[in-house]
């Protein structure tokens, strides 16, 4: 495992136990070294969502999707964040984008039922 992968895994571990300040700092460090690390953008976006920084969250999640547009996980998390803050049209369109990639995606199918 590279030092980069190790830092990313460490940051994810902090996020998973609710140490959001540490996780945020480590994801930002990973992104300073590799600005095109989609997973770091994705995870940082989740940290921001968990801590109520929704503008920053959407920015990071959109960046992750730009870097890996076929990632249904990234798209679903972006759509869920849109839904959480009441951006229902954006959420619906993003869940529909997931289903164009994977028509059987359970997260998108379940959540589209709400719209």
C-alpha positions as CSV (number, residue, x, y, z in Angstrom):
1,X,0.0,0.0,0.0
2,X,1.3,3.4,-0.9
3,X,1.6,6.3,1.6
4,X,-1.2,8.0,-0.3
5,X,-3.5,5.0,0.1
6,X,-2.5,4.7,3.7
7,X,-3.5,8.3,4.4
8,X,-6.8,7.9,2.6
9,X,-7.6,4.7,4.6
10,X,-6.6,6.5,7.9
11,X,-8.9,9.5,7.0
12,X,-11.8,7.1,6.2
13,X,-11.2,5.4,9.6
14,X,-11.5,8.7,11.4
15,X,-14.7,9.5,9.5
16,X,-16.2,6.2,10.3
17,X,-15.8,6.7,14.1
18,X,-17.1,10.3,13.9
19,X,-13.7,12.1,14.2
20,X,-14.7,14.6,11.5
21,X,-12.2,17.3,12.2
22,X,-9.3,14.8,11.9
23,X,-10.9,13.2,8.8
24,X,-11.4,16.5,7.1
25,X,-7.8,17.6,7.7
26,X,-6.5,14.2,6.4
27,X,-8.7,14.2,3.3
28,X,-7.5,17.8,2.5
29,X,-3.9,16.6,2.8
30,X,-4.6,13.7,0.4
31,X,-6.1,16.2,-2.0
32,X,-3.2,18.6,-1.8
33,X,-1.0,15.7,-2.9
34,X,-3.5,14.3,-5.4
35,X,-6.2,16.8,-6.4
36,X,-7.8,14.2,-8.7
37,X,-8.4,11.6,-6.0
38,X,-12.1,11.0,-6.5
39,X,-12.5,8.9,-3.4
40,X,-10.9,11.7,-1.2
41,X,-13.4,14.2,-2.8
42,X,-16.2,11.8,-2.2
43,X,-15.3,11.1,1.5
44,X,-14.6,14.8,2.2
45,X,-18.1,15.5,0.8
46,X,-19.6,13.0,3.2
47,X,-17.7,14.6,6.1
48,X,-19.0,18.0,5.1
49,X,-22.6,16.6,4.9
50,X,-22.3,15.0,8.3
51,X,-21.1,18.3,9.8
52,X,-23.8,20.5,8.1
53,X,-21.5,22.1,5.5
54,X,-23.8,21.4,2.7
55,X,-22.4,23.8,0.1
56,X,-19.0,22.3,0.6
57,X,-20.4,18.9,0.6
58,X,-22.1,19.3,-2.8
59,X,-19.0,20.9,-4.2
60,X,-16.8,17.9,-3.2
61,X,-19.4,15.3,-4.2
62,X,-19.8,16.9,-7.6
63,X,-16.1,16.9,-8.1
64,X,-15.9,13.2,-7.3
65,X,-18.6,12.5,-9.9
66,X,-16.8,14.7,-12.4
67,X,-13.7,12.5,-11.9
68,X,-15.6,9.2,-11.9
69,X,-18.9,9.8,-13.7
70,X,-19.7,6.1,-13.8
71,X,-19.6,5.7,-10.0
72,X,-23.1,4.9,-8.8
73,X,-21.9,5.3,-5.2
74,X,-20.8,8.8,-5.8
75,X,-23.9,9.7,-7.7
76,X,-26.2,8.1,-5.1
77,X,-24.4,10.0,-2.3
78,X,-24.8,13.3,-4.3
79,X,-28.5,12.6,-4.9
80,X,-29.0,11.7,-1.2
81,X,-27.4,15.0,-0.2
82,X,-29.6,16.9,-2.6
83,X,-32.6,15.2,-1.1
84,X,-31.5,15.9,2.4
85,X,-31.4,19.7,1.8
86,X,-34.6,19.8,-0.2
87,X,-33.2,20.0,-3.7
88,X,-35.7,17.5,-5.0
89,X,-35.4,18.1,-8.7
90,X,-31.6,17.7,-8.6
91,X,-32.0,14.6,-6.4
92,X,-34.5,13.0,-8.8
93,X,-32.3,13.7,-11.9
94,X,-29.2,12.3,-10.2
95,X,-31.0,9.1,-9.1
96,X,-32.2,8.8,-12.7
97,X,-28.6,9.1,-13.8
98,X,-27.7,6.2,-11.5
99,X,-30.4,4.0,-13.1
100,X,-29.0,4.8,-16.6
101,X,-25.7,3.3,-15.5
102,X,-27.2,0.5,-13.4
103,X,-31.0,-0.1,-13.9
104,X,-31.1,-2.4,-10.9
105,X,-29.4,-0.1,-8.4
106,X,-31.3,-0.6,-5.1
107,X,-30.5,2.8,-3.6
108,X,-31.7,4.8,-6.6
109,X,-34.8,2.6,-7.2
110,X,-35.8,2.9,-3.5
111,X,-35.3,6.7,-3.4
112,X,-36.9,7.5,-6.7
113,X,-40.1,6.0,-5.3
114,X,-40.3,9.1,-3.0
115,X,-40.4,11.5,-6.0
